[in-house]
Amino acid sequence: MVDSQTVSLYKKMVWVFGIAGLIFLGVLFAVSTDSFQGDHWIVSAMDGSIILQSTSSVFHGLSFLASKLMIIVLLVVLIIFLFFKKDYIGMISAFLLILSGDVINKAVKDAVERGRPLAGIEGYSFPSGHAMMGILIYGLIIFFLTKHMNNQKLAKWYQRAITLIVLLIGVSRILLREHFLTDVLAGYSLGLMWLIAGIFFYTLVYAYVKPSAEKEFPKGM
């Protein structure tokens, strides 16, 4: 039987999924109608900034934390971690979530066909792949670390640190003028929706394959 704490977490995740969906649809509408001028104002405000130019290496470093190479490395490390924890369902779920997330991101990019803030940068801008894939891989790391760690106080610190990294990745994409603000918001919201869907998929499959196992979310979530 699923306990009340788990039911409460399910409800919260459904609410978060709904809110993220509304944010994504709102941002998509603003981009489609070009009704939000804040994007262009931010890009203009950063144009020629000496401070940004002097700290660009820092932002490139933050951006690298959600690059394709880093996503692959983190996914491999996560799968190895789950292998040693004998969480084979988690291994498959993590791989499928990252793979499908990349496909969804590219599909939306091709559908919207929004140009980058700066000319000459390859690929479409909406939604930000770094923001979306970053929230997927780091969200999975938070979920599985919390699930498999005995020290929940330490897990909480990991949650906070990783969440800060994800936020800084989004900021770096804007400051480097690789993406508009709305691109990053769309990446975060779409990534969060798909992350929640993936966690639900994992927990449902886990409960079906191992019906005698404890059916609850990580206690630190």
C-alpha positions as CSV (number, residue, x, y, z in Angstrom):
1,M,0.0,0.0,0.0
2,V,1.3,3.5,-0.9
3,D,1.7,5.7,2.1
4,S,0.2,9.2,2.6
5,Q,3.6,10.9,2.1
6,T,4.0,9.3,-1.3
7,V,0.5,10.2,-2.3
8,S,1.2,13.8,-1.3
9,L,4.4,13.8,-3.5
10,Y,2.5,12.4,-6.4
11,K,0.0,15.3,-6.1
12,K,2.7,17.9,-5.9
13,M,4.4,16.5,-9.0
14,V,1.2,16.6,-10.9
15,W,0.8,20.3,-9.9
16,V,4.4,21.0,-10.9
17,F,3.8,19.3,-14.2
18,G,0.7,21.4,-14.9
19,I,2.4,24.7,-13.9
20,A,5.4,23.8,-16.1
21,G,3.0,23.1,-19.0
22,L,1.3,26.4,-18.6
23,I,4.6,28.2,-18.5
24,F,5.8,26.5,-21.7
25,L,2.5,27.2,-23.5
26,G,2.7,30.9,-22.4
27,V,6.3,31.3,-23.5
28,L,5.5,29.5,-26.8
29,F,2.6,31.9,-27.4
30,A,4.8,34.9,-26.6
31,V,7.5,33.7,-29.0
32,S,5.0,32.8,-31.8
33,T,3.4,36.2,-31.6
34,D,6.6,38.1,-30.8
35,S,4.7,39.9,-28.0
36,F,7.5,39.8,-25.5
37,Q,10.1,42.5,-26.1
38,G,12.2,41.6,-23.1
39,D,14.2,39.1,-25.0
40,H,15.6,41.8,-27.4
41,W,16.1,44.3,-24.6
42,I,18.2,41.9,-22.7
43,V,20.4,41.1,-25.7
44,S,20.8,44.8,-26.5
45,A,21.7,45.5,-22.9
46,M,24.5,42.9,-22.9
47,D,25.9,44.1,-26.3
48,G,29.5,45.3,-25.8
49,S,29.5,44.7,-22.0
50,I,33.1,44.8,-20.8
51,I,32.2,42.8,-17.7
52,L,30.6,40.0,-19.7
53,Q,33.6,39.9,-22.1
54,S,36.0,39.6,-19.2
55,T,34.0,36.8,-17.5
56,S,33.0,34.9,-20.7
57,S,35.3,32.0,-19.9
58,V,33.3,31.4,-16.7
59,F,30.0,31.3,-18.5
60,H,31.5,29.0,-21.2
61,G,32.5,26.7,-18.4
62,L,29.1,26.7,-16.9
63,S,27.5,26.2,-20.3
64,F,29.8,23.2,-20.9
65,L,28.2,21.5,-17.9
66,A,25.2,20.8,-20.0
67,S,27.0,20.2,-23.4
68,K,26.3,17.0,-25.3
69,L,29.7,15.6,-24.2
70,M,29.0,16.3,-20.5
71,I,25.4,14.9,-20.8
72,I,26.8,11.7,-22.2
73,V,29.5,11.5,-19.5
74,L,27.0,12.1,-16.7
75,L,24.6,9.6,-18.1
76,V,27.3,6.9,-18.3
77,V,28.3,7.7,-14.7
78,L,24.7,7.6,-13.5
79,I,24.1,4.2,-15.3
80,I,27.2,2.8,-13.7
81,F,26.1,4.1,-10.3
82,L,22.7,2.5,-10.8
83,F,24.3,-0.8,-12.0
84,F,26.2,-1.1,-8.7
85,K,23.0,-0.3,-6.8
86,K,21.3,-3.1,-8.9
87,D,18.7,-0.6,-10.1
88,Y,18.4,-2.0,-13.6
89,I,15.0,-0.4,-14.2
90,G,16.6,3.0,-13.3
91,M,19.4,2.3,-15.8
92,I,17.0,1.7,-18.7
93,S,14.7,4.6,-17.6
94,A,17.5,7.1,-17.4
95,F,18.8,6.1,-20.9
96,L,15.4,6.3,-22.5
97,L,14.5,9.6,-20.8
98,I,17.7,11.4,-22.0
99,L,17.4,9.9,-25.5
100,S,13.7,10.8,-25.9
101,G,14.3,14.3,-24.4
102,D,16.9,15.0,-27.0
103,V,14.5,13.9,-29.7
104,I,11.7,16.1,-28.3
105,N,14.0,19.1,-28.1
106,K,15.1,18.8,-31.7
107,A,11.5,18.3,-32.8
108,V,10.3,21.5,-31.1
109,K,13.3,23.4,-32.4
110,D,12.5,22.3,-36.0
111,A,8.8,23.2,-35.5
112,V,9.3,26.7,-34.1
113,E,12.4,27.6,-36.2
114,R,13.5,30.5,-34.1
115,G,16.8,32.1,-34.9
116,R,19.6,32.7,-32.4
117,P,20.1,36.1,-30.7
118,L,23.5,36.4,-32.5
119,A,23.9,35.7,-36.2
120,G,26.3,33.0,-37.2
121,I,25.4,30.6,-34.4
122,E,24.4,27.2,-35.8
123,G,21.0,25.7,-35.0
124,Y,17.6,27.0,-33.9
125,S,17.2,28.7,-30.5
126,F,13.8,27.6,-29.1
127,P,13.8,25.8,-26.7
128,S,17.3,25.8,-25.1
129,G,18.8,22.4,-25.4
130,H,21.2,23.1,-22.6
131,A,18.4,24.1,-20.2
132,M,16.2,21.2,-21.1
133,M,18.8,18.5,-21.2
134,G,20.5,20.0,-18.1
135,I,17.4,19.8,-16.0
136,L,16.8,16.2,-17.3
137,I,20.2,14.8,-16.5
138,Y,20.8,16.7,-13.2
139,G,17.2,16.1,-12.2
140,L,17.8,12.3,-12.6
141,I,21.0,12.6,-10.6
142,I,19.1,14.3,-7.8
143,F,16.3,11.7,-7.9
144,F,18.5,8.6,-7.8
145,L,21.1,10.0,-5.4
146,T,18.3,10.8,-3.0
147,K,16.7,7.4,-3.5
148,H,19.9,5.4,-3.0
149,M,21.7,7.5,-0.4
150,N,21.3,6.6,3.3
151,N,22.5,10.1,4.5
152,Q,19.5,12.2,3.6
153,K,21.1,15.4,5.1
154,L,24.0,15.0,2.6
155,A,21.5,14.3,-0.2
156,K,19.8,17.6,0.6
157,W,23.0,19.5,0.1
158,Y,23.6,17.7,-3.2
159,Q,20.0,18.7,-4.2
160,R,20.7,22.4,-3.5
161,A,24.2,22.4,-5.2
162,I,22.9,20.6,-8.3
163,T,19.8,22.9,-8.5
164,L,22.1,25.9,-8.4
165,I,24.3,24.5,-11.2
166,V,21.2,24.0,-13.4
167,L,20.1,27.6,-12.8
168,L,23.6,28.9,-13.6
169,I,23.7,26.9,-16.8
170,G,20.5,28.7,-18.0
171,V,21.9,32.1,-17.0
172,S,25.1,31.4,-18.9
173,R,23.2,30.6,-22.1
174,I,21.5,34.0,-21.9
175,L,24.7,36.0,-21.0
176,L,26.6,34.3,-23.8
177,R,23.8,35.3,-26.1
178,E,23.4,31.7,-27.3
179,H,19.7,31.9,-26.3
180,F,16.9,34.3,-25.4
181,L,15.4,34.4,-21.9
182,T,12.3,32.7,-23.3
183,D,14.3,29.9,-24.9
184,V,15.7,29.1,-21.5
185,L,12.4,29.3,-19.7
186,A,10.9,27.0,-22.4
187,G,13.8,24.6,-22.0
188,Y,13.4,24.5,-18.2
189,S,9.6,24.0,-18.3
190,L,9.6,21.4,-21.1
191,G,12.5,19.6,-19.4
192,L,10.8,19.6,-16.0
193,M,7.6,18.1,-17.6
194,W,9.5,15.3,-19.3
195,L,11.5,14.7,-16.1
196,I,8.3,14.2,-14.1
197,A,6.9,12.0,-16.8
198,G,10.1,9.9,-16.7
199,I,10.0,9.6,-12.9
200,F,6.4,8.5,-13.0
201,F,7.3,5.9,-15.7
202,Y,10.2,4.6,-13.5
203,T,8.1,4.3,-10.4
204,L,5.2,2.6,-12.2
205,V,7.4,0.1,-13.9
206,Y,9.3,-0.5,-10.7
207,A,6.1,-1.1,-8.8
208,Y,4.9,-3.6,-11.5
209,V,8.2,-5.5,-11.8
210,K,8.8,-5.5,-8.0
211,P,5.4,-5.4,-6.4
212,S,6.8,-6.4,-3.0
213,A,9.2,-3.5,-3.0
214,E,8.7,-0.3,-1.1
215,K,6.4,1.9,-3.2
216,E,7.4,5.4,-2.3
217,F,9.5,8.3,-3.6
218,P,12.8,9.0,-2.0
219,K,12.2,10.4,1.5
220,G,14.3,13.4,0.8
221,M,12.3,14.5,-2.2
